[in-house]
């Protein structure tokens, strides 16, 4: 699926590809990729579920095959601390 994302600063529109496959959501941006993909084929953001927890892998450096990995364990709503005002 291709969607349009508007830049908050420049108001320029950019195409974003979103692919949902078996166990993954892959997000790609025109002109951005990942080290081990051909130009135009990379998806530098990958989201997957691992043991019931969303895991986001960010391939933030085109020259490195190692992603930044963020596990969403601490984003569970059940862990919210309610503060007294």
C-alpha positions in Angstrom: 0.0 0.0 0.0 1.3 3.5 -0.9 0.3 6.4 1.3 1.2 10.1 1.2 2.9 11.7 4.2 3.1 15.5 4.4 6.3 17.0 5.8 5.3 19.1 8.9 7.9 21.8 8.0 8.0 22.1 4.2 4.4 20.8 3.6 5.9 18.7 0.8 4.2 15.4 0.2 6.2 12.1 0.3 5.3 8.6 -0.8 5.5 6.0 1.9 5.1 2.2 1.3 3.5 0.0 3.9 3.7 -3.7 3.5 2.0 -6.2 5.8 3.4 -9.7 5.4 3.4 -12.8 7.5 4.4 -11.4 10.9 5.9 -8.1 9.8 4.9 -4.6 9.0 7.5 -3.0 6.7 7.6 0.8 6.1 9.7 2.3 3.3 10.3 5.9 2.2 11.3 7.1 -1.2 15.0 7.7 -1.3 15.7 5.9 2.0 16.8 2.3 2.4 18.9 -0.2 4.3 22.4 -1.6 3.8 21.5 -5.0 2.4 18.7 -3.9 0.0 19.0 -2.6 -3.5 18.2 1.1 -3.9 14.5 1.5 -4.1 13.7 -1.8 -2.3 14.6 -1.1 1.3 12.2 -0.9 4.2 14.2 0.9 7.0 11.4 0.4 9.5 10.2 -3.1 10.4 7.7 -3.9 13.1 7.1 -7.4 14.4 5.5 -9.1 17.4 7.9 -11.2 19.6 6.4 -13.1 22.5 3.4 -10.7 22.5 5.5 -7.6 22.5 5.8 -5.2 19.5 9.4 -4.8 18.4 10.5 -2.0 16.1 13.7 -2.3 14.1 15.1 0.9 12.7 17.7 0.6 10.0 18.9 4.2 10.5 22.3 3.9 8.9 22.5 3.0 5.2 26.0 1.7 5.7 25.2 -0.6 8.6 23.2 -3.9 8.5 22.6 -3.6 12.3 19.3 -2.0 13.2 18.4 -0.1 16.3 16.0 -2.3 18.1 13.2 -1.0 20.4 11.1 -3.4 22.4 7.8 -1.9 23.5 7.6 -3.8 26.8 7.4 -0.7 28.9 4.7 0.9 26.7 2.0 -1.5 28.1 -0.9 0.5 29.4 -1.1 -1.8 32.4 2.3 -0.4 33.5 1.0 3.2 33.6 1.8 4.9 36.9 -1.0 7.2 38.0 0.2 10.2 39.9 -1.9 12.0 42.5 -2.4 15.7 41.7 
